């Protein structure tokens, strides 16, 4: 960068200026001479002459060969190549495992038996099973669902899988399984609540609120309402709840029979059968309850009361053999 100096020159020619500055010398600008900057690396005269005579640009010789080509390919496509090699390796392992799958399974079973046998000998074999909460569920079904064998141990026992199998038993609502080390398993069962007995095809089953059979009925279940016929299980809970509104009608009631999966018949222990309509069941029951309250209709010597036609009531007296 050039430096500019301003110096006073006393002998310079006078410049016309206002009288106020007549006694001051004038200014003159002096610029220093520009000096050439030497190159950082001096070029020798021989190299300078050689560069002038050379034909530029100079062509380079390209290297060839398998290794050079592989190196170029690796630099440009390394990620794709690694992914392809990984996929090929996984495919090879999968095919190999499929070919020798039987041998792998045999080795796994042998290893599991050895480990289970060693654990059983060490005191972790299942020696005690405690089942609580079952009344409708058979212990044999629970033990079968546990899937235990001679080599089962508390260490390898899958409690969650066993719990799911136990809850598949129709009478079981929920189940919990605890492993008590070293050799005990405790099963706690909460059963479904039966709401009625369903007789169909000569068998009597206990059913839940959804109408699903949960267990065979026994003498201890005699206090539950008995429903009979095809489709009676599906509609039982609605009819049972309706009968609870008329306790006088349900006092001596033996069963409810489903007819054609369309309507109900009430069967009493006295042998009386009351035929209810397909529609308007509530009105028919209210009418029957009023007649029984006012005239003791259900206590009379009758075999049949037909209420299938609204606003009409037909009765049939009991037929007795004359001796």
Short mmCIF file of the C-alpha atoms (twelve columns), coordinates in Angstrom:
data_MODEL
# 
_entry.id   MODEL 
# 
loop_
_atom_site.group_PDB 
_atom_site.id 
_atom_site.type_symbol 
_atom_site.label_atom_id 
_atom_site.label_alt_id 
_atom_site.label_comp_id 
_atom_site.label_asym_id 
_atom_site.label_seq_id 
_atom_site.Cartn_x 
_atom_site.Cartn_y 
_atom_site.Cartn_z 
_atom_site.pdbx_PDB_model_num 
ATOM 1   C CA . UNK A 1   0.000    0.000   0.000   1 
ATOM 2   C CA . UNK A 2   1.391    3.326   -0.956  1 
ATOM 3   C CA . UNK A 3   2.056    5.784   1.763   1 
ATOM 4   C CA . UNK A 4   1.268    9.427   1.177   1 
ATOM 5   C CA . UNK A 5   3.141    12.074  2.994   1 
ATOM 6   C CA . UNK A 6   2.344    15.670  3.091   1 
ATOM 7   C CA . UNK A 7   5.303    17.996  3.672   1 
ATOM 8   C CA . UNK A 8   5.648    21.699  3.822   1 
ATOM 9   C CA . UNK A 9   7.677    23.139  0.968   1 
ATOM 10  C CA . UNK A 10  8.891    26.614  1.716   1 
ATOM 11  C CA . UNK A 11  10.183   27.461  -1.718  1 
ATOM 12  C CA . UNK A 12  7.063    26.498  -3.684  1 
ATOM 13  C CA . UNK A 13  5.443    29.048  -5.932  1 
ATOM 14  C CA . UNK A 14  2.826    31.161  -4.224  1 
ATOM 15  C CA . UNK A 15  -0.776   30.157  -4.739  1 
ATOM 16  C CA . UNK A 16  -3.525   32.615  -4.805  1 
ATOM 17  C CA . UNK A 17  -5.335   32.290  -1.544  1 
ATOM 18  C CA . UNK A 18  -7.459   34.467  0.583   1 
ATOM 19  C CA . UNK A 19  -5.518   37.050  2.549   1 
ATOM 20  C CA . UNK A 20  -6.233   35.155  5.743   1 
ATOM 21  C CA . UNK A 21  -3.849   32.350  4.722   1 
ATOM 22  C CA . UNK A 22  -1.329   34.320  2.749   1 
ATOM 23  C CA . UNK A 23  1.486    33.835  5.257   1 
ATOM 24  C CA . UNK A 24  1.236    29.938  5.333   1 
ATOM 25  C CA . UNK A 25  3.268    27.675  2.999   1 
ATOM 26  C CA . UNK A 26  1.374    25.424  0.510   1 
ATOM 27  C CA . UNK A 27  1.123    21.589  0.774   1 
ATOM 28  C CA . UNK A 28  2.746    19.145  -1.651  1 
ATOM 29  C CA . UNK A 29  2.016    15.421  -2.004  1 
ATOM 30  C CA . UNK A 30  5.066    13.146  -2.297  1 
ATOM 31  C CA . UNK A 31  4.509    9.471   -3.390  1 
ATOM 32  C CA . UNK A 32  7.273    6.914   -2.693  1 
ATOM 33  C CA . UNK A 33  8.553    4.806   -5.561  1 
ATOM 34  C CA . UNK A 34  6.957    1.307   -6.004  1 
ATOM 35  C CA . UNK A 35  9.477    -1.467  -5.329  1 
ATOM 36  C CA . UNK A 36  9.065    -4.877  -7.060  1 
ATOM 37  C CA . UNK A 37  8.282    -7.781  -4.637  1 
ATOM 38  C CA . UNK A 38  10.648   -10.740 -5.130  1 
ATOM 39  C CA . UNK A 39  8.955    -14.207 -5.603  1 
ATOM 40  C CA . UNK A 40  8.731    -16.533 -2.598  1 
ATOM 41  C CA . UNK A 41  10.543   -19.286 -4.484  1 
ATOM 42  C CA . UNK A 42  12.913   -17.828 -7.015  1 
ATOM 43  C CA . UNK A 43  12.718   -19.561 -10.368 1 
ATOM 44  C CA . UNK A 44  15.990   -20.500 -11.843 1 
ATOM 45  C CA . UNK A 45  16.700   -19.465 -15.343 1 
ATOM 46  C CA . UNK A 46  17.119   -23.080 -16.502 1 
ATOM 47  C CA . UNK A 47  13.648   -24.088 -15.221 1 
ATOM 48  C CA . UNK A 48  12.137   -20.949 -16.715 1 
ATOM 49  C CA . UNK A 49  13.545   -21.793 -20.143 1 
ATOM 50  C CA . UNK A 50  12.423   -25.451 -19.794 1 
ATOM 51  C CA . UNK A 51  8.868    -24.422 -18.955 1 
ATOM 52  C CA . UNK A 52  8.721    -22.251 -22.003 1 
ATOM 53  C CA . UNK A 53  9.762    -25.122 -24.257 1 
ATOM 54  C CA . UNK A 54  7.407    -27.759 -22.655 1 
ATOM 55  C CA . UNK A 55  4.026    -28.592 -24.162 1 
ATOM 56  C CA . UNK A 56  1.424    -27.980 -21.467 1 
ATOM 57  C CA . UNK A 57  -0.777   -29.505 -20.123 1 
ATOM 58  C CA . UNK A 58  1.279    -32.627 -19.539 1 
ATOM 59  C CA . UNK A 59  -0.650   -35.902 -20.033 1 
ATOM 60  C CA . UNK A 60  -0.475   -38.425 -17.157 1 
ATOM 61  C CA . UNK A 61  -0.319   -42.180 -17.492 1 
ATOM 62  C CA . UNK A 62  -3.434   -43.981 -16.138 1 
ATOM 63  C CA . UNK A 63  -2.819   -46.916 -13.811 1 
ATOM 64  C CA . UNK A 64  -4.653   -50.115 -14.641 1 
ATOM 65  C CA . UNK A 65  -5.177   -53.496 -12.922 1 
ATOM 66  C CA . UNK A 66  -7.599   -55.653 -10.949 1 
ATOM 67  C CA . UNK A 67  -6.579   -54.269 -7.587  1 
ATOM 68  C CA . UNK A 68  -6.856   -50.701 -8.836  1 
ATOM 69  C CA . UNK A 69  -10.372  -51.383 -10.202 1 
ATOM 70  C CA . UNK A 70  -11.447  -53.092 -6.985  1 
ATOM 71  C CA . UNK A 71  -10.136  -50.147 -4.998  1 
ATOM 72  C CA . UNK A 72  -12.124  -47.700 -7.093  1 
ATOM 73  C CA . UNK A 73  -15.259  -49.844 -6.766  1 
ATOM 74  C CA . UNK A 74  -14.818  -50.136 -2.988  1 
ATOM 75  C CA . UNK A 75  -14.465  -46.377 -2.567  1 
ATOM 76  C CA . UNK A 76  -17.516  -45.607 -4.674  1 
ATOM 77  C CA . UNK A 77  -19.855  -48.444 -3.585  1 
ATOM 78  C CA . UNK A 78  -18.662  -49.476 -0.142  1 
ATOM 79  C CA . UNK A 79  -22.045  -49.057 1.649   1 
ATOM 80  C CA . UNK A 80  -24.004  -50.988 -0.982  1 
ATOM 81  C CA . UNK A 81  -21.377  -53.732 -1.026  1 
ATOM 82  C CA . UNK A 82  -21.463  -54.154 2.763   1 
ATOM 83  C CA . UNK A 83  -25.274  -54.379 2.760   1 
ATOM 84  C CA . UNK A 84  -25.239  -56.958 -0.018  1 
ATOM 85  C CA . UNK A 85  -22.639  -59.027 1.852   1 
ATOM 86  C CA . UNK A 86  -24.756  -58.880 5.042   1 
ATOM 87  C CA . UNK A 87  -27.898  -60.003 3.217   1 
ATOM 88  C CA . UNK A 88  -26.015  -62.848 1.566   1 
ATOM 89  C CA . UNK A 89  -24.619  -63.930 4.936   1 
ATOM 90  C CA . UNK A 90  -28.071  -63.942 6.552   1 
ATOM 91  C CA . UNK A 91  -29.523  -65.938 3.662   1 
ATOM 92  C CA . UNK A 92  -26.714  -68.461 3.917   1 
ATOM 93  C CA . UNK A 93  -27.256  -68.853 7.673   1 
ATOM 94  C CA . UNK A 94  -31.013  -69.224 7.221   1 
ATOM 95  C CA . UNK A 95  -30.650  -71.861 4.515   1 
ATOM 96  C CA . UNK A 96  -28.102  -73.731 6.619   1 
ATOM 97  C CA . UNK A 97  -30.367  -73.709 9.683   1 
ATOM 98  C CA . UNK A 98  -33.301  -74.945 7.590   1 
ATOM 99  C CA . UNK A 99  -31.246  -77.812 6.181   1 
ATOM 100 C CA . UNK A 100 -30.057  -78.982 9.611   1 
ATOM 101 C CA . UNK A 101 -33.238  -78.031 11.503  1 
ATOM 102 C CA . UNK A 102 -33.827  -81.578 12.741  1 
ATOM 103 C CA . UNK A 103 -30.302  -81.807 14.122  1 
ATOM 104 C CA . UNK A 104 -30.711  -78.419 15.836  1 
ATOM 105 C CA . UNK A 105 -33.996  -79.525 17.383  1 
ATOM 106 C CA . UNK A 106 -32.460  -82.759 18.656  1 
ATOM 107 C CA . UNK A 107 -29.518  -80.936 20.189  1 
ATOM 108 C CA . UNK A 108 -31.865  -78.393 21.819  1 
ATOM 109 C CA . UNK A 109 -34.030  -81.145 23.318  1 
ATOM 110 C CA . UNK A 110 -31.022  -83.009 24.630  1 
ATOM 111 C CA . UNK A 111 -29.608  -79.835 26.141  1 
ATOM 112 C CA . UNK A 112 -32.950  -78.953 27.730  1 
ATOM 113 C CA . UNK A 113 -33.258  -82.436 29.215  1 
ATOM 114 C CA . UNK A 114 -29.762  -82.260 30.623  1 
ATOM 115 C CA . UNK A 115 -30.371  -78.819 32.119  1 
ATOM 116 C CA . UNK A 116 -33.783  -79.800 33.503  1 
ATOM 117 C CA . UNK A 117 -32.450  -83.016 34.926  1 
ATOM 118 C CA . UNK A 118 -29.605  -81.187 36.609  1 
ATOM 119 C CA . UNK A 119 -31.963  -78.587 38.055  1 
ATOM 120 C CA . UNK A 120 -34.327  -81.309 39.273  1 
ATOM 121 C CA . UNK A 121 -31.503  -83.148 40.974  1 
ATOM 122 C CA . UNK A 122 -30.482  -79.866 42.594  1 
ATOM 123 C CA . UNK A 123 -33.907  -79.635 44.303  1 
ATOM 124 C CA . UNK A 124 -35.789  -77.372 41.838  1 
ATOM 125 C CA . UNK A 125 -38.060  -80.079 40.440  1 
ATOM 126 C CA . UNK A 126 -41.808  -79.460 40.849  1 
ATOM 127 C CA . UNK A 127 -42.820  -81.644 43.789  1 
ATOM 128 C CA . UNK A 128 -45.953  -79.898 45.113  1 
ATOM 129 C CA . UNK A 129 -48.981  -78.292 43.416  1 
ATOM 130 C CA . UNK A 130 -51.575  -76.366 45.421  1 
ATOM 131 C CA . UNK A 131 -54.909  -75.469 43.777  1 
ATOM 132 C CA . UNK A 132 -57.423  -73.199 45.517  1 
ATOM 133 C CA . UNK A 133 -60.701  -71.530 44.552  1 
ATOM 134 C CA . UNK A 134 -62.101  -74.330 42.411  1 
ATOM 135 C CA . UNK A 135 -65.620  -75.621 42.953  1 
ATOM 136 C CA . UNK A 136 -66.827  -76.289 39.417  1 
ATOM 137 C CA . UNK A 137 -63.397  -76.917 37.910  1 
ATOM 138 C CA . UNK A 138 -61.830  -80.359 38.091  1 
ATOM 139 C CA . UNK A 139 -58.301  -80.570 39.450  1 
ATOM 140 C CA . UNK A 140 -57.404  -82.937 36.634  1 
ATOM 141 C CA . UNK A 141 -58.185  -80.215 34.082  1 
ATOM 142 C CA . UNK A 142 -55.992  -77.727 35.948  1 
ATOM 143 C CA . UNK A 143 -53.056  -80.153 36.210  1 
ATOM 144 C CA . UNK A 144 -53.401  -80.988 32.520  1 
ATOM 145 C CA . UNK A 145 -53.315  -77.274 31.668  1 
ATOM 146 C CA . UNK A 146 -50.116  -76.846 33.717  1 
ATOM 147 C CA . UNK A 147 -48.377  -79.254 31.279  1 
ATOM 148 C CA . UNK A 148 -45.896  -80.603 33.824  1 
ATOM 149 C CA . UNK A 149 -43.689  -83.653 33.318  1 
ATOM 150 C CA . UNK A 150 -41.032  -85.555 35.237  1 
ATOM 151 C CA . UNK A 151 -38.334  -83.049 34.280  1 
ATOM 152 C CA . UNK A 152 -40.299  -79.842 35.002  1 
ATOM 153 C CA . UNK A 153 -38.579  -77.397 37.323  1 
ATOM 154 C CA . UNK A 154 -39.663  -74.174 38.952  1 
ATOM 155 C CA . UNK A 155 -36.785  -72.422 37.202  1 
ATOM 156 C CA . UNK A 156 -37.915  -73.281 33.671  1 
ATOM 157 C CA . UNK A 157 -41.676  -73.354 34.323  1 
ATOM 158 C CA . UNK A 158 -43.537  -70.722 32.245  1 
ATOM 159 C CA . UNK A 159 -46.199  -69.460 34.651  1 
ATOM 160 C CA . UNK A 160 -47.739  -66.972 32.193  1 
ATOM 161 C CA . UNK A 161 -48.299  -69.582 29.479  1 
ATOM 162 C CA . UNK A 162 -49.811  -71.954 32.045  1 
ATOM 163 C CA . UNK A 163 -52.124  -69.209 33.289  1 
ATOM 164 C CA . UNK A 164 -53.455  -68.618 29.784  1 
ATOM 165 C CA . UNK A 165 -54.102  -72.341 29.329  1 
ATOM 166 C CA . UNK A 166 -55.978  -72.556 32.643  1 
ATOM 167 C CA . UNK A 167 -58.172  -69.571 31.730  1 
ATOM 168 C CA . UNK A 168 -59.259  -71.476 28.608  1 
ATOM 169 C CA . UNK A 169 -61.127  -73.922 30.871  1 
ATOM 170 C CA . UNK A 170 -64.849  -72.990 30.480  1 
ATOM 171 C CA . UNK A 171 -65.520  -72.640 34.216  1 
ATOM 172 C CA . UNK A 172 -62.493  -70.407 34.948  1 
ATOM 173 C CA . UNK A 173 -62.843  -66.641 34.903  1 
ATOM 174 C CA . UNK A 174 -59.293  -65.726 35.958  1 
ATOM 175 C CA . UNK A 175 -56.301  -67.552 37.373  1 
ATOM 176 C CA . UNK A 176 -53.026  -66.635 39.061  1 
ATOM 177 C CA . UNK A 177 -49.949  -68.834 39.364  1 
ATOM 178 C CA . UNK A 178 -47.092  -68.362 41.825  1 
ATOM 179 C CA . UNK A 179 -43.816  -70.240 41.917  1 
ATOM 180 C CA . UNK A 180 -42.542  -70.861 45.432  1 
ATOM 181 C CA . UNK A 181 -38.942  -71.949 45.310  1 
ATOM 182 C CA . UNK A 182 -37.522  -74.436 45.347  1 
ATOM 183 C CA . UNK A 183 -40.264  -76.930 44.369  1 
ATOM 184 C CA . UNK A 184 -43.853  -75.609 44.751  1 
ATOM 185 C CA . UNK A 185 -46.490  -74.111 42.434  1 
ATOM 186 C CA . UNK A 186 -49.623  -72.405 43.799  1 
ATOM 187 C CA . UNK A 187 -52.651  -71.966 41.501  1 
ATOM 188 C CA . UNK A 188 -55.508  -69.660 42.561  1 
ATOM 189 C CA . UNK A 189 -58.702  -69.831 40.492  1 
ATOM 190 C CA . UNK A 190 -61.665  -67.478 40.287  1 
ATOM 191 C CA . UNK A 191 -64.566  -69.259 38.639  1 
ATOM 192 C CA . UNK A 192 -67.443  -67.943 36.587  1 
ATOM 193 C CA . UNK A 193 -70.781  -67.504 38.353  1 
ATOM 194 C CA . UNK A 194 -73.506  -69.860 37.053  1 
ATOM 195 C CA . UNK A 195 -76.927  -68.271 36.621  1 
ATOM 196 C CA . UNK A 196 -79.006  -71.256 35.487  1 
ATOM 197 C CA . UNK A 197 -79.066  -74.907 34.542  1 
ATOM 198 C CA . UNK A 198 -79.578  -75.740 30.896  1 
ATOM 199 C CA . UNK A 199 -80.898  -79.135 29.855  1 
ATOM 200 C CA . UNK A 200 -80.402  -80.062 26.238  1 
ATOM 201 C CA . UNK A 201 -79.921  -83.417 24.472  1 
ATOM 202 C CA . UNK A 202 -80.217  -85.292 27.742  1 
ATOM 203 C CA . UNK A 203 -77.405  -83.379 29.499  1 
ATOM 204 C CA . UNK A 204 -77.725  -80.625 32.091  1 
ATOM 205 C CA . UNK A 205 -75.051  -77.931 32.122  1 
ATOM 206 C CA . UNK A 206 -74.423  -74.855 34.193  1 
ATOM 207 C CA . UNK A 207 -74.410  -71.659 32.120  1 
ATOM 208 C CA . UNK A 208 -73.077  -68.174 32.797  1 
ATOM 209 C CA . UNK A 209 -74.811  -64.853 32.149  1 
ATOM 210 C CA . UNK A 210 -73.876  -65.033 28.460  1 
ATOM 211 C CA . UNK A 211 -75.512  -68.454 28.097  1 
ATOM 212 C CA . UNK A 212 -72.231  -70.345 27.672  1 
ATOM 213 C CA . UNK A 213 -71.926  -73.781 29.319  1 
ATOM 214 C CA . UNK A 214 -69.267  -73.750 32.024  1 
ATOM 215 C CA . UNK A 215 -69.551  -77.097 33.827  1 
ATOM 216 C CA . UNK A 216 -71.838  -80.100 34.291  1 
ATOM 217 C CA . UNK A 217 -74.648  -79.458 36.766  1 
ATOM 218 C CA . UNK A 218 -74.836  -81.443 39.987  1 
ATOM 219 C CA . UNK A 219 -77.273  -81.956 42.842  1 
ATOM 220 C CA . UNK A 220 -75.754  -78.996 44.700  1 
ATOM 221 C CA . UNK A 221 -76.915  -76.669 41.902  1 
ATOM 222 C CA . UNK A 222 -80.597  -77.486 42.332  1 
ATOM 223 C CA . UNK A 223 -81.432  -73.966 43.526  1 
ATOM 224 C CA . UNK A 224 -80.659  -72.532 40.087  1 
ATOM 225 C CA . UNK A 225 -83.428  -72.082 37.548  1 
ATOM 226 C CA . UNK A 226 -83.715  -74.888 35.006  1 
ATOM 227 C CA . UNK A 227 -84.182  -73.913 31.346  1 
ATOM 228 C CA . UNK A 228 -84.962  -76.508 28.712  1 
ATOM 229 C CA . UNK A 229 -84.693  -76.641 24.953  1 
ATOM 230 C CA . UNK A 230 -82.749  -75.368 21.981  1 
ATOM 231 C CA . UNK A 231 -81.779  -71.697 22.361  1 
ATOM 232 C CA . UNK A 232 -82.836  -71.553 26.004  1 
ATOM 233 C CA . UNK A 233 -79.308  -70.838 27.192  1 
ATOM 234 C CA . UNK A 234 -78.957  -67.663 25.115  1 
ATOM 235 C CA . UNK A 235 -82.188  -66.092 26.414  1 
ATOM 236 C CA . UNK A 236 -82.186  -67.539 29.923  1 
ATOM 237 C CA . UNK A 237 -80.809  -64.562 31.840  1 
ATOM 238 C CA . UNK A 238 -83.441  -62.161 30.448  1 
ATOM 239 C CA . UNK A 239 -86.306  -64.476 31.380  1 
ATOM 240 C CA . UNK A 240 -84.867  -65.231 34.821  1 
ATOM 241 C CA . UNK A 241 -84.529  -61.540 35.589  1 
ATOM 242 C CA . UNK A 242 -88.125  -61.021 34.466  1 
ATOM 243 C CA . UNK A 243 -89.405  -63.787 36.738  1 
ATOM 244 C CA . UNK A 244 -87.763  -62.130 39.733  1 
ATOM 245 C CA . UNK A 245 -90.349  -59.362 39.377  1 
ATOM 246 C CA . UNK A 246 -93.098  -61.915 40.090  1 
ATOM 247 C CA . UNK A 247 -92.007  -63.957 43.111  1 
ATOM 248 C CA . UNK A 248 -95.476  -65.459 43.559  1 
ATOM 249 C CA . UNK A 249 -95.248  -67.024 40.084  1 
ATOM 250 C CA . UNK A 250 -91.737  -68.325 40.616  1 
ATOM 251 C CA . UNK A 251 -92.475  -69.878 44.001  1 
ATOM 252 C CA . UNK A 252 -93.418  -73.347 42.690  1 
ATOM 253 C CA . UNK A 253 -91.805  -73.003 39.266  1 
ATOM 254 C CA . UNK A 254 -89.837  -76.085 38.184  1 
ATOM 255 C CA . UNK A 255 -88.492  -75.046 34.759  1 
ATOM 256 C CA . UNK A 256 -88.753  -72.709 31.816  1 
ATOM 257 C CA . UNK A 257 -89.049  -74.448 28.465  1 
ATOM 258 C CA . UNK A 258 -88.008  -72.727 25.245  1 
ATOM 259 C CA . UNK A 259 -90.402  -73.573 22.406  1 
ATOM 260 C CA . UNK A 260 -89.068  -73.259 18.866  1 
ATOM 261 C CA . UNK A 261 -86.576  -70.679 20.075  1 
ATOM 262 C CA . UNK A 262 -89.477  -68.202 19.928  1 
ATOM 263 C CA . UNK A 263 -91.423  -68.285 23.202  1 
ATOM 264 C CA . UNK A 264 -91.468  -69.774 26.712  1 
ATOM 265 C CA . UNK A 265 -93.582  -72.265 28.655  1 
ATOM 266 C CA . UNK A 266 -93.682  -72.212 32.443  1 
ATOM 267 C CA . UNK A 267 -93.644  -75.700 34.001  1 
ATOM 268 C CA . UNK A 268 -94.631  -76.076 37.663  1 
ATOM 269 C CA . UNK A 269 -93.935  -78.934 40.061  1 
ATOM 270 C CA . UNK A 270 -97.661  -79.708 40.152  1 
ATOM 271 C CA . UNK A 271 -97.538  -80.570 36.464  1 
ATOM 272 C CA . UNK A 272 -99.194  -77.341 35.358  1 
ATOM 273 C CA . UNK A 273 -97.903  -75.796 32.117  1 
ATOM 274 C CA . UNK A 274 -98.482  -72.119 31.309  1 
ATOM 275 C CA . UNK A 275 -98.015  -71.243 27.647  1 
ATOM 276 C CA . UNK A 276 -96.746  -67.658 27.302  1 
ATOM 277 C CA . UNK A 277 -97.078  -65.605 24.083  1 
ATOM 278 C CA . UNK A 278 -94.217  -64.859 21.742  1 
ATOM 279 C CA . UNK A 279 -94.722  -61.112 22.209  1 
ATOM 280 C CA . UNK A 280 -96.068  -59.237 25.195  1 
ATOM 281 C CA . UNK A 281 -94.580  -61.569 27.811  1 
ATOM 282 C CA . UNK A 282 -94.531  -58.866 30.505  1 
ATOM 283 C CA . UNK A 283 -98.252  -58.130 30.071  1 
ATOM 284 C CA . UNK A 284 -99.071  -61.835 30.172  1 
ATOM 285 C CA . UNK A 285 -97.125  -62.340 33.391  1 
ATOM 286 C CA . UNK A 286 -98.762  -59.323 35.014  1 
ATOM 287 C CA . UNK A 287 -102.185 -60.702 34.075  1 
ATOM 288 C CA . UNK A 288 -101.296 -64.177 35.372  1 
ATOM 289 C CA . UNK A 289 -99.990  -62.723 38.611  1 
ATOM 290 C CA . UNK A 290 -103.232 -60.777 39.122  1 
ATOM 291 C CA . UNK A 291 -105.374 -63.881 38.486  1 
ATOM 292 C CA . UNK A 292 -103.335 -65.941 40.883  1 
ATOM 293 C CA . UNK A 293 -103.487 -63.254 43.563  1 
ATOM 294 C CA . UNK A 294 -107.241 -62.775 43.249  1 
ATOM 295 C CA . UNK A 295 -108.401 -66.289 42.351  1 
ATOM 296 C CA . UNK A 296 -105.487 -68.630 43.232  1 
ATOM 297 C CA . UNK A 297 -105.396 -69.717 39.604  1 
ATOM 298 C CA . UNK A 298 -102.140 -71.636 39.860  1 
ATOM 299 C CA . UNK A 299 -103.403 -73.678 42.825  1 
ATOM 300 C CA . UNK A 300 -106.407 -75.052 40.967  1 
ATOM 301 C CA . UNK A 301 -106.588 -78.543 39.496  1 
ATOM 302 C CA . UNK A 302 -105.415 -77.571 36.001  1 
ATOM 303 C CA . UNK A 303 -103.050 -79.129 33.468  1 
ATOM 304 C CA . UNK A 304 -102.721 -76.223 31.040  1 
ATOM 305 C CA . UNK A 305 -103.189 -72.465 30.924  1 
ATOM 306 C CA . UNK A 306 -102.951 -71.079 27.408  1 
ATOM 307 C CA . UNK A 307 -102.071 -67.348 27.189  1 
ATOM 308 C CA . UNK A 308 -100.628 -67.333 23.678  1 
ATOM 309 C CA . UNK A 309 -103.466 -65.186 22.323  1 
ATOM 310 C CA . UNK A 310 -103.646 -61.716 23.924  1 
ATOM 311 C CA . UNK A 311 -106.857 -60.843 25.818  1 
ATOM 312 C CA . UNK A 312 -107.790 -64.540 25.930  1 
ATOM 313 C CA . UNK A 313 -107.226 -67.194 28.529  1 
ATOM 314 C CA . UNK A 314 -107.824 -70.900 27.994  1 
ATOM 315 C CA . UNK A 315 -107.549 -73.561 30.689  1 
ATOM 316 C CA . UNK A 316 -107.651 -77.332 30.666  1 
ATOM 317 C CA . UNK A 317 -108.614 -79.233 33.816  1 
ATOM 318 C CA . UNK A 318 -106.524 -82.116 34.962  1 
ATOM 319 C CA . UNK A 319 -107.571 -85.420 33.456  1 
ATOM 320 C CA . UNK A 320 -107.682 -88.155 36.072  1 
ATOM 321 C CA . UNK A 321 -108.278 -91.833 35.552  1 
ATOM 322 C CA . UNK A 322 -111.528 -93.063 37.130  1 
ATOM 323 C CA . UNK A 323 -111.175 -96.259 39.048  1 
# 
